[in-house]
Amino acid sequence: MTSESKTPDRPADKPERTEKPEKGTSLFGAVYDSLASVTLAIFLLIILAATSIVGTVVLQKGRPEQYLQEYGQGLYRFFQFLALDDMYRSWWFLTILVLLLTNITLCSVKRFPRVWRVITQSPKTLDEALFRRLRYRGSVRRGVPPEEAEEEARQILASHFGKVREERSENGVTLYVDKGWFGRIGAYIVHLSILILAVGAVYGGIYGFKGFVAIVEGQTIDRVPLRGKNSQIKLPFSVRCDDFQVIYYPGTQQPKDYFSDLVVFRNGAEIMRKRIEVNHPLIIDGIYFYQSSYGVHQSSTVTLDVLDPSGKVAAPAVTVGVGQAFNVLGDPSTYAIEEIYPTSVGGQPAVKMNQFLGSGRREFFLAKAAPDRDNSRGGPVYFRIGDTAILEYTGLQVAWDPGVNLVWLACIVMILGLYVTFFVAHQRVWIRIDGDTENTAVLVGGSTNRNPATFERQFEGALADLKDALKGKRK
Amino acid sequence: MNSSALHGIATFAYLFATFFYVGYLAFRSRAVGTMATTLAVIGVLTHGTAKGLRWAESYRMGIGHAPLSNMYESMSFWALCIMIAYLIVEWRFKQKALGAVVAPLAFVTLAMNALLFPDEIRPLVPALQSNWLIAHVVTSFVSYGAFAVSFAVSVLYLVRRRAERKDRSGEGAIVTMFPELKVLDEVNYKSIAVGFPLLSLGIITGAAWANYAWGTYWSWDPKETWSLITWFVYAAYLHARFTRGWQGTRAAVLSIVGFVAVVFTYFGVNFLLSGLHSYA
């Protein structure tokens, strides 16, 4: 990690801190320089952060009447003008995103060659000029033959830093270690991953689709209405829902799971059968079917027996669906079913009822498992659930996103890039050994682009070992 | 001993650790500092045990799941992450001043948790019954823990810098107990260097899970959007450190803004906005 407390050793190791224009004074050069600047990146990131807040506060993709009710005419017109009712797809938000992508690209294109030169043109020999520029350095002079010193140095370097390479010149031999060079390109890997992500997202957005379909138990569909559009897509197969079920945690009304039993047909032949639930979609031809919602189909009916307080039949039974008002002989009230619960108390159906009398409204519940409980409501008659013809539907999200694999690739590349950026240091150590048969001069120098404290410990440790080893050899 | 009792002990351990960390700054006593660290470690050990015990308790109830599934459980996990992140920093950098900001943060988080949210162990709603749960929550909250440390460091940075500017950093001043600006800046960067990749992982695991459960990896849900806002702010911080004029104070301010975004992503979205991510 870069540290401000210990400045890195060579100019090439420093992050770019100045943003002087390089392309002279031409307009193109000026525009290029500002588009490729880190300052622009900071501004764009802050602007994106700030503007993104709006869409979490203002309702997105609502219906006009929702906006009018909540914000009024004037504010709604203002929202429409700035496309704040769908801001993440608005021209101005997309413009900022495109600017950021341009900035990332140009900034990387501008800087990468320099970084690549630092990596590929790393010095192989330790000359005096390089030695003086290095932050970490030491020297040893001993009365031992260079060959012996070289052997010691090679072992110590290998045990402290890894693979040792060598370069011979008229100034003697330089042993060197050069590792973690990819730590320098981590940021560029992350930038690349963001470009891949953008390509995947745009590709999926253009060629993919998202829809929602409700299938009544027993029904087969092969068309899916698209979300937010007035069109539907024809599937290359058809899907039947055999059954839908909710199961509850024992003794509670809290759903434990929702299932739909789906069967897929192609050209009339069954090709797949799967019970889907939340977090376990059906995947066929890359098209995902997700358990999303459920409900009771409007054609469902419940037959209600009408009984007098003594439990005798008071009037003919009525068979009604949700919302159909009905009257019962001998009772001034009007009744209607508000909601049907296919599996309720005791795993049996229940309904929520409304009773209207004059301007008053009262809510009550009937459960098939408790047939005479409604008698306690008090009144000329009470109801008991008889036969039911309840059809449930399962609500499925249907999605096909051909860009999604690119998105996952981008994510993996991004994580690798971030890891390399923050946790891999480009460390280099050189040891030059020179001398005649009796005396040896050893120069040791080191450089790192981040985590100087760790490197310093390693470097000093290796240097101390080398001094000790050569001292032991002195004749 | 049950997990609730252990949570209570941990809460008080953090409270007393707070007193001792503040006392350490005020009295400059090594013994007081050692007590503070001891209390913090006791707090973390009890707290960790409480989490483990709660996990076991849920299995005994027949609704076994990792204790990361609602506001109570995630708040507790966050406080634990904050303290662990802090203790690592204390140990690596041999600096205790930070404890006076971080320990109260953990204490307040646990105390609020006890006051505001029921600690009853509930069965998992269907949407949370997934292997992604642990990966998503752990990466997100470890990053939040690291960001809490970077926030505390940034606060100390601004306080110390202000004192130095006004020449109030003489012999007896409390700010002289703070780490030097250079060290504060470095700890800030290192915390974010750990937090940022983890936040990215948290967002990515969340997106992967959303894709599997909801059919889309990104839907600009408020929780998603705010996590991205947080990501933008810390990305800005990281780039700021490479640009002259954006280092030091401005970077510290960005780090604080980033933490405000973290807190809003976590609480604000759930209590002020509505969306898909309604569990915690």
Interface residues (C-beta under 8 A of the other chain):
Chain A: M1 T2 S3 E4 S5 P15 E16 R17 T18 E19 V38 T39 A41 I42 L45 I46 L48 A49 S52 I53 G55 T56 V57 Q60 Y88 A201 K210 Y249 T252 Q254 P255 K256 D257 Y258 E277 V278 N279 P281 Y288 Y290 S292 Q397 V398 A399 D401 V404 V407 W408 C411 M414 I415 L418 Y419 F422 F423
Chain B: I63 R122 P123 V125 P126 A127 Q129 S130 K182 V183 D185 E186 Y189 K190 A193 V194 F196 P197 S200 L201 I204 A207 A208 N211 Y212 A213 W214 G215 T216 Y217 W218 W220 P222 T225 W226 L228 I229 F232 V233 A235 A236 H239 A240 R241 F242 T243 R244 W246 Q247 A261 V269 L273
